[in-house]
Amino acid sequence: MRNIHRLVVAVVFILHLVGLSGCKLKTAQNNTAQHKNIAVVISTLNNPWFVVLAETAAEKARELGYRATIFDSQNNSAKEAEHFDNIIAMGYNAILFNPTDADGSVLNVKRAKLAGIPTFCMDREINSKDAAVTQLLSDNFTGCVKLGQYFVRQMNKTGNYVEILGLVGDNNTWNRSNGFHSVVDEFPDIKMVAQQSADFDRNKAMEVMETILQAKPNIDAVFCGNDAMAMGAYQAILAAGKTGKIKVFGFDGAEDAMQGIADRKITATVMQFPVLMAQTSAIMADAYIKGERDFPSRTPIEVELVTFENVRQYLPQN
Amino acid sequence: MKRLPKISIGILLGLILVYLSIDVQKLDHYKAKNQPKAFNAEHYAAKVWKEEIPEILANAPDITELIRNLESRKEHTLTKYGHKLGISKTCYFTVKGNARVVSIDEENLQLQLEDGRKVLLATSFIFGNAIRDGLGVVSVDDFLNMTDFNNVSIALNNRVKTQVIPDIKKSVKVGDQVVFAGALALNETTPDLQNIRLIPLTLSVTHGKQ
């Protein structure tokens, strides 16, 4: 009787173990299939352009079967570091990253790498060849070489202009500026009379342009590092009653700037493709998680010059 | 009292040891010493110019042959001779050829190729990445950032402006027969073969106008 009792206990115990291991197996399978997380860390959600970048990346990650969470760094590198602390602690599987600072953000990416979390930079670059798995970047320099050539022709190779820069710690700011200057500086009769940063911010650009217009009345053009600043500069020009006299050039391909070109308020911009960039980043992260390891350190994405002559094809209704 | 000299010597030796084991430097100097050397695009471009370009041009396709192949077997020709950067519709090529100069203006020479087609050869507005990317040997993966990579384009274009263009402007006349090599960009979806504009890498007059 005692032996039968022992046997029953043993069988129940074994069945219990099998049941438990079965549960564990099932949980592990669930983790593989459903519980992978991708973090989308964005420099700022104050600019609609970055909202598109963030939401598209998250949407594509979800479409590929991941949980995606968007983190807003508010253009603050301390905030960005906090996000990385949390992402590393929570064991995310990949980071789609739009950095706040080309140098300052490298450490965050390296910390993630050390924790085994791959990072894929989007749109903004970090100064490292190997910290991120890859960096998908608009070819800002080439875009501004195209814009610079159009600018020179629009100015008939002569005149005074203002440059409003983006964030000075961001490589995009300098790649755009360098591309533009690599062309325009060759024409000695085109003179830059003021250069100031407005941090890619529309309101700041408006204030900067207002101040410059008071100090320098003879301005023929303004080149802005993004469309938000171009729209801000245009508002200042409008308030000063100088529309039509000062040509405004931007960069990004934002919807209001496109409409501005169609309405002859903005002279030209350069169209970037944030949707393509964000989707490709998510696809690359998915490939990495599934075992792919062969990625170029950078993937530049071509940009296109938009002027009054070709704006129709870029307007949202078309 | 007798132990005093020994103690003094001991303290002195200790101080010397501490002094020798510490290296005090100004933070700025230390940082500067440990910074990776700044990339010099002019040196890089000079090396490419001297060591890479001659061989690339020796193996470059003839421009008339390239155009003919682009018309008949576009995809194959793009893959065989073209170079692309990242996700892009622009394809860059390095080519060579023979032609006759049919006109000269402020920005270009107009050349008539051996098969009668006409192309432009730039003598002004030398910008962009046609040379850097057309050569096919400058990889973005070799650079710390896009700024350094882009500076290579500027440096290569500057060499064209300072070492190639002045000779062209000085020596070439309408009617001259020339041998040339250069780089060009084409849209891979709809290559505009009627409006090709080359950035020159070499040009020499073989038969001057009589």
Interface residues (C-beta under 8 A of the other chain):
Chain A: A102 E125 N127 S128 K129 L137 D139 N140 F141 T142 V145 K146 G148 Q149 N171 W174 N175 N178 G179 S182 V183 L276 T280 P296 S297 R298 T299 P300 I301 E302
Chain B: L85 G86 I87 S88 K89 T90 F125 F127 G128 N129 V140 D141 F143 L144 N145 M146 T147 N150 N151 S153 I154 N157
